[in-house]
Amino acid sequence: MEKVITISDSSEAVLLFGQHDENLRRIEDEFGITTVSRGDKLTIKGSKDDVEKAGKLFDEVLLVIRKGGVMKKSELDYSIEAIKQDVSAPIDKVYLDKIPVSHKRQPIVPKTLGQKEYVDAIRNFDIVFSIGPAGTGKTYLAMAMAVMYLIRGDCSRIILTRPAVEAGESLGFLPGDFYEKVSPYLRPLYDALYDMMEVDRVKNFMDKGIIEVAPLAYMRGRTLNDSFIILDEAQNCTREQLKMFLTRLGFNSKVVITGDITQSDLLGEKRTGLAEAVDILEGVNGIKFVNLTHKDIVRHELVQSIIKAYENYFRKK
C-alpha cells in the first residue's frame, strides 16, 4: 500500500523530517515502512496497517508544525507509541493546547493524551483528582492552570497546600518555628511557581496574599471563595484531613487534588484518605478523577522504566 503526503515547503520538510532526516528514519524503523521524498511529495510504502499508522503520524505532526508548534524528540517518541496503540489518537490536540502563564515565559503544554485529559478536566470540573506516579505532571500542570486562571482574572487568588508529613519524620525534631519546619515540604510548590512567573511578581503576589503557600493544617475553618486551590501529595492525607479540605470549597473556586496512592508516607496500616476518596466520591456529579500512568511520565526515560518495573514487581507478589 502507498500513501502520498504533500509538504508545503522546504522549511516544513526540515521540521517534519528532523535534522539529517532523523525523524524520518525513526518513523520508518518503528512502523516498518519505507519513504521516498521527491519535491513536495512524501510517499509512504508498506503494509496497509503500517502505512495507515505512519501516515496518521505524519499528518498529525504536520498539523502541529503548521499551527506553529514544535515536536521535540521526546514528544515524537510519545506520539509514535500512542498511534501504535490507537491510530485515532488526536496528537495535534495535545501539543497545540497552550497554557499561557506569563508574557515573558513560553506557554506550558501537555505532553501526553493523559495530561491533555487532565487539563481539560480542570477546565470543565470544579473538583479534580489527579492520581498517578512521579513525573506525570500532576502538580506542574495544575500550577500552570492556576497561574493562567489568575492572570486571566478567572480567580482572585491561588492557594497551594500540602500535608506536612513525609517519610515518617516528626516536625518536632526539625529546627526553627512552624513555618521554618514546614518550608521544606512546600518547596516543590515554590519550584513550580518560579518556573512560570518572575520571582519579583511571585513575591509581590505573596506579600499581598494573592498567592498563598501553606501547610494543610492552616486550611481548617476557612471557606475559600474565588480561589484556585491545589492540594499536593494528597496520599499523605488522612480521611479526616481530606474531608476537611474538600469542604473548604467556596463559590467560584476550583480545587485540584494530586497524589500517588502507591507512595503514602503515613505510618502504620492506616489507609490513606486519597484511596478512600476514590471509593467514596467516584461518580459524584461535578468531581472528576483522572488516572495518569507510566505512559504519561515526561521526565528522563529511565523514570518511566523504573516505575513500570516497580509496578510489575508488586503485581506479581
QUIURDA-V733880 format. One line per field, one symbol per residue. psi: psi as a letter, one per 20 degrees, with the letter a starting at -180 (. if undefined). Layout:
# QUIURDA-V733880
psi=???
This chain:
# QUIURDA-V733880
psi=qqpppppgrhhhgghghrpkkhgggghgghikrqqpoocjpoppqargggggggggggggghgggijjrporghhggghghghhhoijpmghhgijnpophqiiqqqpqqirhghgggghghhiqhpppoprrqjjjggghggghggghghijiriqpppqqpmppkjqphhiqqraghhgighhighggghghhhqqghgggghhhijhppoqqhhiipjqpnqlqoppoqliijqrggghggghjipaqlqqpppqrohikpjqqajpqqhgghhghhipippipppooqahijpjaqhhgghgghggghghhi.
